Amino acid sequence: MAENNDNIIRSPMELNGLSKYFSLIRHRVVEYAIWTFCELGIADLMNNHKMPITALELSQLHDNNWNAEYLYRLLRVIADAGIITQTNTDEKHLNQPEQTIRFELTKDGLLLTSNHVFKTPDMLRLFINPITDKTHSYLPSMIKFGNTNGNCFEQAFGCSAFEYMKKEENKEYAHIFNNGMLTYTYYTAESIVSTVDFSRFNTLVDIGGGLGTLLVSIMEKYQNLHGILFDLDHVIQNAKSINPNEFQRRQIETNRYEYVSGDMFKSETIPLGDAYILKSLIHDWNDEKSIEIFKSIHNANKTQMKKQITVFIIESIITSENKDNWEAHILDIHMLANLGAKERNLWEYNNLLNRSGYEFKHLYKTDGPVSIIEATITTNQE
C-alpha cells in the first residue's frame, strides 16, 4: 500500500518506511536542480533583471538562446525549494507557461548571487557536482579494501584532492573550494565568537585562516586583540589582493592585524602568539600529521620565555554516537572519501593532544554544527 506522499517533502532522516527512500530520491533531484541553477548563474541573471521574468525572457538574456521550456521546468522545482517565487500561476497561464509565468528571487535566492559575501553558490557547486559524485562512487571500494588503493578521490582522479587543486587546469575547482570553505566559516562564525571568551589573549593566530573571515569576526568583538592571519603563500597573497580585504571591509584598524605566509608543518614559519585557532583543519589529516601540526605550533614558541600557549580546535566533533550528532557523522564520511581523513570523537582528540604534549582544558558546544576544544601547552618544557 502506498504511504502518505505528503511526508516526502520532509527530510528522509526523519521518515520511516518507503517514504524515507522516496524522499531521499526526490531530494537528490532537487539538489541537482539547484546545482544547475548555480552553474548557469541564473540568480545573477534574475537579480540584474530587477523585475519578475519569464523563462522565455530569461532564456534569451545575453543572447543565450537556452531551451525555454526546459528552463521553465527547472525554475518550477527551484520555486518549490523556496529559492524563487512564481507569480500569475492561475489556470489561464498554464498554456505555454514558459512565456507567461514570471519568477523572481526570494530572500534565500539572493544568497545565490555571485556578489553576495557568503559565496553560497560555490559552496553548493563544491558539494553537489560530478567530481563529488565520481569520488563517492568509490566508497564501496574503500569500505571493502581500506586505503589499499587510496582514498575515494585518489581512486577517482589519480591524485590527492590537494594535489588536484594545485594543477593549473583545475584552478576553477580550487577557487570553488576556497569559496565553499568561506561559506562554512560564515555559517559557523557567530556561534564560535559567542561561545569562547577571547578577551584573555593579546595575540591570536588563525592557522590556515584563508581570507581571515573568522579571525575578523573575533576581532570585531574583542577590540584588545591583535590578529595574525597565517596560511600558505598563495592563499595569503590572494587574501591581501582583494580590495577591500576582509579586515578593511569590516573596518579593522591596520595596526591590529598582519598577514604571514608559511607552512604549518615548518615551525620556523609560524608566528608567535598567545592563542591559535585551528578551524576545520585537523580533520583534514591523519593522526601523525595532526601531531606534527600541534608540535610545530609548540616549537614555534620555544624561543619565548616560559609561557602558556592555547590552541582552539574547531571541528564537527563527534560528541555522541546518537542521531543528534548526525551532521558530524555525515561530514566524517565526506572526509573519509575525499581525504582518507576523519571527524574525531573527544577521546581521539584527547589522545592526539596527549601525544603532542598538550593538556585538554575544556569542550565548548556551540549552538551551531561545530564544537570547540581548548587545550594548552607550556613553552620551554622538554
Short mmCIF file of the C-alpha atoms (twelve columns), coordinates in Angstrom:
data_MODEL
# 
_entry.id   MODEL 
# 
loop_
_atom_site.group_PDB 
_atom_site.id 
_atom_site.type_symbol 
_atom_site.label_atom_id 
_atom_site.label_alt_id 
_atom_site.label_comp_id 
_atom_site.label_asym_id 
_atom_site.label_seq_id 
_atom_site.Cartn_x 
_atom_site.Cartn_y 
_atom_site.Cartn_z 
_atom_site.pdbx_PDB_model_num 
ATOM 1   C CA . MET A 1   0.000  0.000  0.000   1 
ATOM 2   C CA . ALA A 2   1.300  3.444  -0.890  1 
ATOM 3   C CA . GLU A 3   2.273  5.662  2.036   1 
ATOM 4   C CA . ASN A 4   1.183  9.250  2.549   1 
ATOM 5   C CA . ASN A 5   3.244  11.159 -0.010  1 
ATOM 6   C CA . ASP A 6   2.632  14.447 1.807   1 
ATOM 7   C CA . ASN A 7   5.513  13.420 4.043   1 
ATOM 8   C CA . ILE A 8   8.034  13.074 1.231   1 
ATOM 9   C CA . ILE A 9   8.915  16.775 1.355   1 
ATOM 10  C CA . ARG A 10  10.344 16.153 4.821   1 
ATOM 11  C CA . SER A 11  13.925 15.032 5.345   1 
ATOM 12  C CA . PRO A 12  14.482 11.305 4.797   1 
ATOM 13  C CA . MET A 13  16.402 11.364 8.098   1 
ATOM 14  C CA . GLU A 14  13.108 11.677 9.992   1 
ATOM 15  C CA . LEU A 15  10.809 9.447  7.925   1 
ATOM 16  C CA . ASN A 16  10.100 5.717  8.036   1 
ATOM 17  C CA . GLY A 17  9.107  3.041  5.556   1 
ATOM 18  C CA . LEU A 18  9.091  3.667  1.810   1 
ATOM 19  C CA . SER A 19  8.588  7.400  2.412   1 
ATOM 20  C CA . LYS A 20  12.175 7.542  3.690   1 
ATOM 21  C CA . TYR A 21  13.592 6.277  0.391   1 
ATOM 22  C CA . PHE A 22  11.244 8.159  -1.925  1 
ATOM 23  C CA . SER A 23  12.085 11.345 -0.035  1 
ATOM 24  C CA . LEU A 24  15.784 10.566 -0.483  1 
ATOM 25  C CA . ILE A 25  15.338 10.224 -4.260  1 
ATOM 26  C CA . ARG A 26  13.276 13.395 -4.565  1 
ATOM 27  C CA . HIS A 27  15.733 15.447 -2.544  1 
ATOM 28  C CA . ARG A 28  18.566 14.167 -4.721  1 
ATOM 29  C CA . VAL A 29  16.841 15.569 -7.817  1 
ATOM 30  C CA . VAL A 30  16.236 18.882 -6.040  1 
ATOM 31  C CA . GLU A 31  19.953 19.038 -5.249  1 
ATOM 32  C CA . TYR A 32  20.897 18.744 -8.888  1 
ATOM 33  C CA . ALA A 33  18.273 21.260 -9.950  1 
ATOM 34  C CA . ILE A 34  19.813 23.763 -7.512  1 
ATOM 35  C CA . TRP A 35  23.311 22.865 -8.709  1 
ATOM 36  C CA . THR A 36  22.233 23.567 -12.303 1 
ATOM 37  C CA . PHE A 37  20.698 26.870 -11.198 1 
ATOM 38  C CA . CYS A 38  24.088 27.814 -9.700  1 
ATOM 39  C CA . GLU A 39  26.183 26.505 -12.593 1 
ATOM 40  C CA . LEU A 40  24.224 28.634 -15.067 1 
ATOM 41  C CA . GLY A 41  24.398 31.744 -12.879 1 
ATOM 42  C CA . ILE A 42  20.645 32.148 -13.048 1 
ATOM 43  C CA . ALA A 43  20.413 34.009 -9.737  1 
ATOM 44  C CA . ASP A 44  22.656 36.758 -11.154 1 
ATOM 45  C CA . LEU A 45  20.608 36.976 -14.344 1 
ATOM 46  C CA . MET A 46  17.374 37.330 -12.384 1 
ATOM 47  C CA . ASN A 47  18.826 39.778 -9.886  1 
ATOM 48  C CA . ASN A 48  20.257 42.015 -12.609 1 
ATOM 49  C CA . HIS A 49  16.917 41.995 -14.439 1 
ATOM 50  C CA . LYS A 50  15.362 43.870 -11.486 1 
ATOM 51  C CA . MET A 51  11.804 42.624 -12.104 1 
ATOM 52  C CA . PRO A 52  9.914  39.308 -12.365 1 
ATOM 53  C CA . ILE A 53  10.864 37.432 -15.517 1 
ATOM 54  C CA . THR A 54  9.508  34.561 -17.606 1 
ATOM 55  C CA . ALA A 55  11.561 31.523 -18.529 1 
ATOM 56  C CA . LEU A 56  11.444 32.600 -22.170 1 
ATOM 57  C CA . GLU A 57  12.791 36.059 -21.386 1 
ATOM 58  C CA . LEU A 58  15.424 34.581 -19.112 1 
ATOM 59  C CA . SER A 59  16.490 32.084 -21.755 1 
ATOM 60  C CA . GLN A 60  17.230 34.888 -24.212 1 
ATOM 61  C CA . LEU A 61  19.250 37.197 -21.965 1 
ATOM 62  C CA . HIS A 62  22.765 37.953 -23.236 1 
ATOM 63  C CA . ASP A 63  21.972 36.069 -26.466 1 
ATOM 64  C CA . ASN A 64  21.975 32.762 -24.555 1 
ATOM 65  C CA . ASN A 65  19.274 31.063 -26.640 1 
ATOM 66  C CA . TRP A 66  18.596 28.434 -23.960 1 
ATOM 67  C CA . ASN A 67  15.700 25.996 -24.168 1 
ATOM 68  C CA . ALA A 68  12.850 27.995 -22.609 1 
ATOM 69  C CA . GLU A 69  10.610 25.005 -21.883 1 
ATOM 70  C CA . TYR A 70  13.327 23.072 -20.071 1 
ATOM 71  C CA . LEU A 71  14.360 26.203 -18.196 1 
ATOM 72  C CA . TYR A 72  10.781 26.716 -17.042 1 
ATOM 73  C CA . ARG A 73  10.623 23.164 -15.736 1 
ATOM 74  C CA . LEU A 74  13.867 23.732 -13.831 1 
ATOM 75  C CA . LEU A 75  12.597 27.004 -12.366 1 
ATOM 76  C CA . ARG A 76  9.409  25.311 -11.200 1 
ATOM 77  C CA . VAL A 77  11.479 22.986 -8.979  1 
ATOM 78  C CA . ILE A 78  13.628 25.884 -7.774  1 
ATOM 79  C CA . ALA A 79  10.407 27.671 -6.789  1 
ATOM 80  C CA . ASP A 80  9.269  24.581 -4.879  1 
ATOM 81  C CA . ALA A 81  12.541 24.836 -2.925  1 
ATOM 82  C CA . GLY A 82  11.740 28.430 -1.928  1 
ATOM 83  C CA . ILE A 83  14.684 29.944 -3.801  1 
ATOM 84  C CA . ILE A 84  12.496 31.802 -6.266  1 
ATOM 85  C CA . THR A 85  8.806  32.563 -6.290  1 
ATOM 86  C CA . GLN A 86  6.408  32.377 -9.215  1 
ATOM 87  C CA . THR A 87  3.566  34.758 -9.984  1 
ATOM 88  C CA . ASN A 88  0.340  34.517 -12.050 1 
ATOM 89  C CA . THR A 89  0.056  30.723 -11.739 1 
ATOM 90  C CA . ASP A 90  -3.696 30.670 -12.339 1 
ATOM 91  C CA . GLU A 91  -5.106 28.297 -14.929 1 
ATOM 92  C CA . LYS A 92  -5.218 30.758 -17.836 1 
ATOM 93  C CA . HIS A 93  -1.413 30.955 -17.797 1 
ATOM 94  C CA . LEU A 94  -0.822 27.206 -17.933 1 
ATOM 95  C CA . ASN A 95  -0.726 27.167 -21.731 1 
ATOM 96  C CA . GLN A 96  2.939  27.775 -22.631 1 
ATOM 97  C CA . PRO A 97  3.845  28.728 -19.058 1 
ATOM 98  C CA . GLU A 98  7.427  29.476 -20.094 1 
ATOM 99  C CA . GLN A 99  6.014  32.572 -21.793 1 
ATOM 100 C CA . THR A 100 3.529  33.704 -19.145 1 
ATOM 101 C CA . ILE A 101 4.560  32.679 -15.625 1 
ATOM 102 C CA . ARG A 102 7.049  35.058 -14.058 1 
ATOM 103 C CA . PHE A 103 9.702  34.331 -11.441 1 
ATOM 104 C CA . GLU A 104 11.717 36.412 -9.006  1 
ATOM 105 C CA . LEU A 105 14.304 35.691 -6.334  1 
ATOM 106 C CA . THR A 106 13.312 35.211 -2.708  1 
ATOM 107 C CA . LYS A 107 15.496 36.336 0.182   1 
ATOM 108 C CA . ASP A 108 17.079 32.873 0.164   1 
ATOM 109 C CA . GLY A 109 17.570 33.164 -3.587  1 
ATOM 110 C CA . LEU A 110 19.624 36.333 -3.138  1 
ATOM 111 C CA . LEU A 111 22.159 34.201 -1.251  1 
ATOM 112 C CA . LEU A 112 22.891 32.505 -4.576  1 
ATOM 113 C CA . THR A 113 24.052 35.676 -6.343  1 
ATOM 114 C CA . SER A 114 27.778 35.716 -7.065  1 
ATOM 115 C CA . ASN A 115 28.422 39.082 -5.421  1 
ATOM 116 C CA . HIS A 116 26.927 38.041 -2.082  1 
ATOM 117 C CA . VAL A 117 29.628 37.928 0.584   1 
ATOM 118 C CA . PHE A 118 28.642 34.394 1.688   1 
ATOM 119 C CA . LYS A 119 29.680 32.823 -1.677  1 
ATOM 120 C CA . THR A 120 26.904 30.250 -1.272  1 
ATOM 121 C CA . PRO A 121 26.786 29.186 -4.960  1 
ATOM 122 C CA . ASP A 122 30.345 27.918 -4.775  1 
ATOM 123 C CA . MET A 123 29.617 26.001 -1.580  1 
ATOM 124 C CA . LEU A 124 26.812 24.208 -3.416  1 
ATOM 125 C CA . ARG A 125 28.969 23.704 -6.505  1 
ATOM 126 C CA . LEU A 126 31.651 22.176 -4.280  1 
ATOM 127 C CA . PHE A 127 29.471 19.585 -2.568  1 
ATOM 128 C CA . ILE A 128 26.973 18.888 -5.355  1 
ATOM 129 C CA . ASN A 129 28.827 18.242 -8.609  1 
ATOM 130 C CA . PRO A 130 30.092 15.459 -10.899 1 
ATOM 131 C CA . ILE A 131 33.505 15.469 -9.167  1 
ATOM 132 C CA . THR A 132 31.907 14.708 -5.820  1 
ATOM 133 C CA . ASP A 133 29.675 12.084 -7.432  1 
ATOM 134 C CA . LYS A 134 32.635 10.342 -9.038  1 
ATOM 135 C CA . THR A 135 34.585 10.477 -5.781  1 
ATOM 136 C CA . HIS A 136 31.801 8.960  -3.701  1 
ATOM 137 C CA . SER A 137 31.226 6.216  -6.269  1 
ATOM 138 C CA . TYR A 138 34.436 4.647  -4.924  1 
ATOM 139 C CA . LEU A 139 33.142 4.486  -1.346  1 
ATOM 140 C CA . PRO A 140 32.161 0.776  -1.639  1 
ATOM 141 C CA . SER A 141 35.723 0.021  -2.748  1 
ATOM 142 C CA . MET A 142 37.171 1.926  0.203   1 
ATOM 143 C CA . ILE A 143 34.883 0.175  2.658   1 
ATOM 144 C CA . LYS A 144 35.944 -3.213 1.289   1 
ATOM 145 C CA . PHE A 145 39.679 -2.632 0.816   1 
ATOM 146 C CA . GLY A 146 40.515 0.245  3.147   1 
ATOM 147 C CA . ASN A 147 43.304 2.534  1.907   1 
ATOM 148 C CA . THR A 148 44.931 -0.183 -0.204  1 
ATOM 149 C CA . ASN A 149 44.036 1.654  -3.403  1 
ATOM 150 C CA . GLY A 150 43.985 5.133  -1.873  1 
ATOM 151 C CA . ASN A 151 41.030 7.170  -0.708  1 
ATOM 152 C CA . CYS A 152 37.993 7.644  -2.945  1 
ATOM 153 C CA . PHE A 153 39.256 10.879 -4.506  1 
ATOM 154 C CA . GLU A 154 42.626 9.326  -5.280  1 
ATOM 155 C CA . GLN A 155 40.964 6.321  -6.873  1 
ATOM 156 C CA . ALA A 156 38.746 8.590  -8.977  1 
ATOM 157 C CA . PHE A 157 41.350 11.112 -10.117 1 
ATOM 158 C CA . GLY A 158 44.769 9.535  -9.567  1 
ATOM 159 C CA . CYS A 159 45.997 12.128 -7.069  1 
ATOM 160 C CA . SER A 160 45.014 13.659 -3.746  1 
ATOM 161 C CA . ALA A 161 42.405 16.400 -3.571  1 
ATOM 162 C CA . PHE A 162 45.067 18.946 -2.597  1 
ATOM 163 C CA . GLU A 163 47.332 17.896 -5.482  1 
ATOM 164 C CA . TYR A 164 44.349 18.095 -7.842  1 
ATOM 165 C CA . MET A 165 43.653 21.694 -6.833  1 
ATOM 166 C CA . LYS A 166 47.279 22.713 -7.420  1 
ATOM 167 C CA . LYS A 167 47.076 21.824 -11.116 1 
ATOM 168 C CA . GLU A 168 46.671 24.744 -13.482 1 
ATOM 169 C CA . GLU A 169 43.758 23.144 -15.316 1 
ATOM 170 C CA . ASN A 170 41.841 22.826 -12.024 1 
ATOM 171 C CA . LYS A 171 42.150 26.432 -10.876 1 
ATOM 172 C CA . GLU A 172 38.399 26.967 -11.085 1 
ATOM 173 C CA . TYR A 173 37.755 23.991 -8.812  1 
ATOM 174 C CA . ALA A 174 40.344 25.333 -6.340  1 
ATOM 175 C CA . HIS A 175 38.561 28.699 -6.408  1 
ATOM 176 C CA . ILE A 176 35.220 26.987 -5.760  1 
ATOM 177 C CA . PHE A 177 36.784 25.036 -2.881  1 
ATOM 178 C CA . ASN A 178 38.154 28.162 -1.211  1 
ATOM 179 C CA . ASN A 179 34.829 29.976 -1.527  1 
ATOM 180 C CA . GLY A 180 32.994 26.909 -0.221  1 
ATOM 181 C CA . MET A 181 35.161 26.973 2.903   1 
ATOM 182 C CA . LEU A 182 34.398 30.675 3.240   1 
ATOM 183 C CA . THR A 183 30.667 29.945 3.222   1 
ATOM 184 C CA . TYR A 184 31.112 27.406 6.013   1 
ATOM 185 C CA . THR A 185 33.043 29.946 8.067   1 
ATOM 186 C CA . TYR A 186 30.222 32.486 7.741   1 
ATOM 187 C CA . TYR A 187 27.792 29.734 8.715   1 
ATOM 188 C CA . THR A 188 29.654 28.939 11.947  1 
ATOM 189 C CA . ALA A 189 31.440 32.183 12.911  1 
ATOM 190 C CA . GLU A 190 28.722 33.762 15.047  1 
ATOM 191 C CA . SER A 191 28.289 30.666 17.200  1 
ATOM 192 C CA . ILE A 192 32.072 30.418 17.700  1 
ATOM 193 C CA . VAL A 193 32.501 34.074 18.666  1 
ATOM 194 C CA . SER A 194 29.626 33.940 21.149  1 
ATOM 195 C CA . THR A 195 30.871 30.745 22.821  1 
ATOM 196 C CA . VAL A 196 34.531 31.407 23.707  1 
ATOM 197 C CA . ASP A 197 35.930 34.351 25.683  1 
ATOM 198 C CA . PHE A 198 38.936 35.567 23.664  1 
ATOM 199 C CA . SER A 199 39.470 38.722 25.754  1 
ATOM 200 C CA . ARG A 200 42.143 36.959 27.855  1 
ATOM 201 C CA . PHE A 201 44.571 36.892 24.910  1 
ATOM 202 C CA . ASN A 202 46.688 39.567 23.271  1 
ATOM 203 C CA . THR A 203 47.747 37.924 20.002  1 
ATOM 204 C CA . LEU A 204 45.511 35.446 18.195  1 
ATOM 205 C CA . VAL A 205 46.867 33.468 15.219  1 
ATOM 206 C CA . ASP A 206 44.475 31.823 12.761  1 
ATOM 207 C CA . ILE A 207 46.308 28.834 11.256  1 
ATOM 208 C CA . GLY A 208 45.107 28.154 7.724   1 
ATOM 209 C CA . GLY A 209 42.689 31.061 8.090   1 
ATOM 210 C CA . GLY A 210 42.001 31.675 4.390   1 
ATOM 211 C CA . LEU A 211 40.679 35.204 3.879   1 
ATOM 212 C CA . GLY A 212 40.523 35.864 7.636   1 
ATOM 213 C CA . THR A 213 36.735 35.769 7.982   1 
ATOM 214 C CA . LEU A 214 36.657 34.011 11.365  1 
ATOM 215 C CA . LEU A 215 39.596 35.995 12.731  1 
ATOM 216 C CA . VAL A 216 37.916 39.281 11.785  1 
ATOM 217 C CA . SER A 217 34.652 38.167 13.402  1 
ATOM 218 C CA . ILE A 218 36.505 37.541 16.660  1 
ATOM 219 C CA . MET A 219 38.454 40.804 16.443  1 
ATOM 220 C CA . GLU A 220 35.259 42.785 15.881  1 
ATOM 221 C CA . LYS A 221 34.004 41.691 19.291  1 
ATOM 222 C CA . TYR A 222 37.327 41.704 21.148  1 
ATOM 223 C CA . GLN A 223 38.906 45.071 20.484  1 
ATOM 224 C CA . ASN A 224 42.022 44.279 22.524  1 
ATOM 225 C CA . LEU A 225 43.143 41.531 20.150  1 
ATOM 226 C CA . HIS A 226 45.969 41.673 17.643  1 
ATOM 227 C CA . GLY A 227 45.246 39.189 14.885  1 
ATOM 228 C CA . ILE A 228 47.634 37.286 12.620  1 
ATOM 229 C CA . LEU A 229 46.344 35.517 9.538   1 
ATOM 230 C CA . PHE A 230 48.640 32.597 8.700   1 
ATOM 231 C CA . ASP A 231 48.368 30.451 5.590   1 
ATOM 232 C CA . LEU A 232 50.258 29.233 2.548   1 
ATOM 233 C CA . ASP A 233 51.810 31.985 0.456   1 
ATOM 234 C CA . HIS A 234 49.365 31.806 -2.467  1 
ATOM 235 C CA . VAL A 235 46.422 31.951 -0.047  1 
ATOM 236 C CA . ILE A 236 47.843 34.982 1.757   1 
ATOM 237 C CA . GLN A 237 48.611 36.774 -1.495  1 
ATOM 238 C CA . ASN A 238 45.037 36.199 -2.617  1 
ATOM 239 C CA . ALA A 239 43.633 37.440 0.712   1 
ATOM 240 C CA . LYS A 240 45.743 40.607 0.525   1 
ATOM 241 C CA . SER A 241 44.871 41.288 -3.112  1 
ATOM 242 C CA . ILE A 242 41.123 41.535 -2.559  1 
ATOM 243 C CA . ASN A 243 40.021 45.164 -2.436  1 
ATOM 244 C CA . PRO A 244 38.794 45.773 0.137   1 
ATOM 245 C CA . ASN A 245 40.294 42.844 2.025   1 
ATOM 246 C CA . GLU A 246 38.338 41.159 4.809   1 
ATOM 247 C CA . PHE A 247 39.879 43.358 7.524   1 
ATOM 248 C CA . GLN A 248 39.262 46.568 5.589   1 
ATOM 249 C CA . ARG A 249 35.729 45.572 4.661   1 
ATOM 250 C CA . ARG A 250 34.863 45.217 8.331   1 
ATOM 251 C CA . GLN A 251 36.866 48.258 9.421   1 
ATOM 252 C CA . ILE A 252 39.583 46.599 11.491  1 
ATOM 253 C CA . GLU A 253 42.402 49.099 12.094  1 
ATOM 254 C CA . THR A 254 45.566 48.303 10.122  1 
ATOM 255 C CA . ASN A 255 47.734 48.257 13.247  1 
ATOM 256 C CA . ARG A 256 45.641 45.425 14.704  1 
ATOM 257 C CA . TYR A 257 46.315 42.755 12.088  1 
ATOM 258 C CA . GLU A 258 49.024 41.278 9.889   1 
ATOM 259 C CA . TYR A 259 49.406 38.661 7.183   1 
ATOM 260 C CA . VAL A 260 52.065 35.952 7.488   1 
ATOM 261 C CA . SER A 261 52.868 33.358 4.834   1 
ATOM 262 C CA . GLY A 262 54.250 29.982 5.818   1 
ATOM 263 C CA . ASP A 263 53.728 26.276 6.281   1 
ATOM 264 C CA . MET A 264 52.171 24.879 9.439   1 
ATOM 265 C CA . PHE A 265 54.476 21.868 9.217   1 
ATOM 266 C CA . LYS A 266 57.515 24.176 9.399   1 
ATOM 267 C CA . SER A 267 57.652 25.675 12.872  1 
ATOM 268 C CA . GLU A 268 60.128 28.379 11.882  1 
ATOM 269 C CA . THR A 269 57.446 29.969 9.671   1 
ATOM 270 C CA . ILE A 270 54.695 30.028 12.316  1 
ATOM 271 C CA . PRO A 271 54.303 33.427 14.066  1 
ATOM 272 C CA . LEU A 272 54.396 33.778 17.841  1 
ATOM 273 C CA . GLY A 273 51.076 34.122 19.609  1 
ATOM 274 C CA . ASP A 274 49.172 33.601 22.836  1 
ATOM 275 C CA . ALA A 275 46.467 31.532 21.206  1 
ATOM 276 C CA . TYR A 276 45.966 29.685 17.929  1 
ATOM 277 C CA . ILE A 277 42.803 28.849 16.008  1 
ATOM 278 C CA . LEU A 278 42.693 25.582 14.069  1 
ATOM 279 C CA . LYS A 279 39.308 25.563 12.376  1 
ATOM 280 C CA . SER A 280 38.325 22.739 10.002  1 
ATOM 281 C CA . LEU A 281 41.995 21.849 9.858   1 
ATOM 282 C CA . ILE A 282 42.820 18.798 11.963  1 
ATOM 283 C CA . HIS A 283 40.024 16.792 10.343  1 
ATOM 284 C CA . ASP A 284 41.995 17.019 7.062   1 
ATOM 285 C CA . TRP A 285 44.893 14.983 8.415   1 
ATOM 286 C CA . ASN A 286 45.724 11.571 9.862   1 
ATOM 287 C CA . ASP A 287 46.940 11.231 13.443  1 
ATOM 288 C CA . GLU A 288 50.651 11.501 12.637  1 
ATOM 289 C CA . LYS A 289 50.249 14.688 10.597  1 
ATOM 290 C CA . SER A 290 47.909 16.177 13.201  1 
ATOM 291 C CA . ILE A 291 50.507 15.614 15.906  1 
ATOM 292 C CA . GLU A 292 53.079 17.305 13.661  1 
ATOM 293 C CA . ILE A 293 50.860 20.385 13.470  1 
ATOM 294 C CA . PHE A 294 50.417 20.585 17.248  1 
ATOM 295 C CA . LYS A 295 54.145 20.122 17.856  1 
ATOM 296 C CA . SER A 296 55.002 22.655 15.185  1 
ATOM 297 C CA . ILE A 297 52.974 25.326 16.996  1 
ATOM 298 C CA . HIS A 298 54.714 24.454 20.246  1 
ATOM 299 C CA . ASN A 299 58.161 24.517 18.655  1 
ATOM 300 C CA . ALA A 300 57.463 27.904 17.079  1 
ATOM 301 C CA . ASN A 301 57.117 29.359 20.580  1 
ATOM 302 C CA . LYS A 302 60.114 27.711 22.230  1 
ATOM 303 C CA . THR A 303 62.215 30.829 21.712  1 
ATOM 304 C CA . GLN A 304 59.849 32.659 24.037  1 
ATOM 305 C CA . MET A 305 60.206 32.935 27.787  1 
ATOM 306 C CA . LYS A 306 58.283 30.216 29.566  1 
ATOM 307 C CA . LYS A 307 54.602 30.841 28.959  1 
ATOM 308 C CA . GLN A 308 51.357 29.062 28.223  1 
ATOM 309 C CA . ILE A 309 50.141 28.616 24.655  1 
ATOM 310 C CA . THR A 310 46.451 27.916 23.968  1 
ATOM 311 C CA . VAL A 311 45.016 26.173 20.921  1 
ATOM 312 C CA . PHE A 312 41.364 26.105 19.893  1 
ATOM 313 C CA . ILE A 313 40.392 23.105 17.776  1 
ATOM 314 C CA . ILE A 314 37.156 23.920 15.967  1 
ATOM 315 C CA . GLU A 315 35.596 20.917 14.258  1 
ATOM 316 C CA . SER A 316 32.428 18.872 13.911  1 
ATOM 317 C CA . ILE A 317 33.484 16.806 16.905  1 
ATOM 318 C CA . ILE A 318 31.626 13.543 17.373  1 
ATOM 319 C CA . THR A 319 30.239 14.177 20.830  1 
ATOM 320 C CA . SER A 320 27.662 11.412 20.552  1 
ATOM 321 C CA . GLU A 321 27.085 8.226  18.578  1 
ATOM 322 C CA . ASN A 322 23.384 9.060  18.529  1 
ATOM 323 C CA . LYS A 323 21.324 10.675 15.790  1 
ATOM 324 C CA . ASP A 324 21.575 14.101 17.420  1 
ATOM 325 C CA . ASN A 325 25.172 14.214 16.114  1 
ATOM 326 C CA . TRP A 326 24.196 13.263 12.560  1 
ATOM 327 C CA . GLU A 327 25.892 16.256 10.900  1 
ATOM 328 C CA . ALA A 328 29.277 15.202 12.260  1 
ATOM 329 C CA . HIS A 329 28.651 11.603 11.181  1 
ATOM 330 C CA . ILE A 330 27.841 12.747 7.633   1 
ATOM 331 C CA . LEU A 331 30.866 15.024 7.401   1 
ATOM 332 C CA . ASP A 332 33.008 12.145 8.636   1 
ATOM 333 C CA . ILE A 333 32.017 10.075 5.590   1 
ATOM 334 C CA . HIS A 334 32.776 13.033 3.325   1 
ATOM 335 C CA . MET A 335 36.239 13.394 4.872   1 
ATOM 336 C CA . LEU A 336 36.873 9.670  4.521   1 
ATOM 337 C CA . ALA A 337 36.006 9.711  0.829   1 
ATOM 338 C CA . ASN A 338 37.833 12.877 -0.146  1 
ATOM 339 C CA . LEU A 339 40.931 12.833 2.034   1 
ATOM 340 C CA . GLY A 340 41.016 9.491  3.796   1 
ATOM 341 C CA . ALA A 341 40.608 11.653 6.906   1 
ATOM 342 C CA . LYS A 342 38.005 11.773 9.660   1 
ATOM 343 C CA . GLU A 343 35.927 13.632 12.203  1 
ATOM 344 C CA . ARG A 344 37.088 12.532 15.648  1 
ATOM 345 C CA . ASN A 345 35.407 11.994 18.985  1 
ATOM 346 C CA . LEU A 346 36.573 13.569 22.219  1 
ATOM 347 C CA . TRP A 347 38.642 10.542 23.237  1 
ATOM 348 C CA . GLU A 348 40.511 10.632 19.918  1 
ATOM 349 C CA . TYR A 349 41.278 14.333 20.265  1 
ATOM 350 C CA . ASN A 350 42.446 13.808 23.830  1 
ATOM 351 C CA . ASN A 351 44.767 11.094 22.585  1 
ATOM 352 C CA . LEU A 352 46.228 13.405 19.910  1 
ATOM 353 C CA . LEU A 353 46.714 16.203 22.430  1 
ATOM 354 C CA . ASN A 354 48.386 13.952 24.986  1 
ATOM 355 C CA . ARG A 355 50.765 12.550 22.381  1 
ATOM 356 C CA . SER A 356 51.610 16.117 21.349  1 
ATOM 357 C CA . GLY A 357 52.284 17.287 24.908  1 
ATOM 358 C CA . TYR A 358 49.114 19.380 25.307  1 
ATOM 359 C CA . GLU A 359 46.630 19.365 28.164  1 
ATOM 360 C CA . PHE A 360 42.909 19.276 27.436  1 
ATOM 361 C CA . LYS A 361 41.133 22.136 29.207  1 
ATOM 362 C CA . HIS A 362 37.568 22.433 28.011  1 
ATOM 363 C CA . LEU A 363 34.993 21.332 25.442  1 
ATOM 364 C CA . TYR A 364 32.646 24.072 24.245  1 
ATOM 365 C CA . LYS A 365 29.446 23.093 22.453  1 
ATOM 366 C CA . THR A 366 28.173 25.872 20.234  1 
ATOM 367 C CA . ASP A 367 24.631 26.373 19.011  1 
ATOM 368 C CA . GLY A 368 25.891 25.546 15.512  1 
ATOM 369 C CA . PRO A 369 27.334 22.392 13.901  1 
ATOM 370 C CA . VAL A 370 30.819 22.726 15.427  1 
ATOM 371 C CA . SER A 371 32.312 22.172 18.856  1 
ATOM 372 C CA . ILE A 372 35.500 23.706 20.240  1 
ATOM 373 C CA . ILE A 373 38.292 22.089 22.242  1 
ATOM 374 C CA . GLU A 374 40.563 24.352 24.270  1 
ATOM 375 C CA . ALA A 375 43.985 22.888 25.108  1 
ATOM 376 C CA . THR A 376 47.220 24.347 26.449  1 
ATOM 377 C CA . ILE A 377 50.930 23.687 26.495  1 
ATOM 378 C CA . THR A 378 53.788 25.484 28.267  1 
ATOM 379 C CA . THR A 379 56.787 26.612 26.221  1 
ATOM 380 C CA . ASN A 380 60.364 25.577 27.039  1 
ATOM 381 C CA . GLN A 381 59.007 22.381 28.568  1 
ATOM 382 C CA . GLU A 382 61.082 19.456 27.273  1 
# 
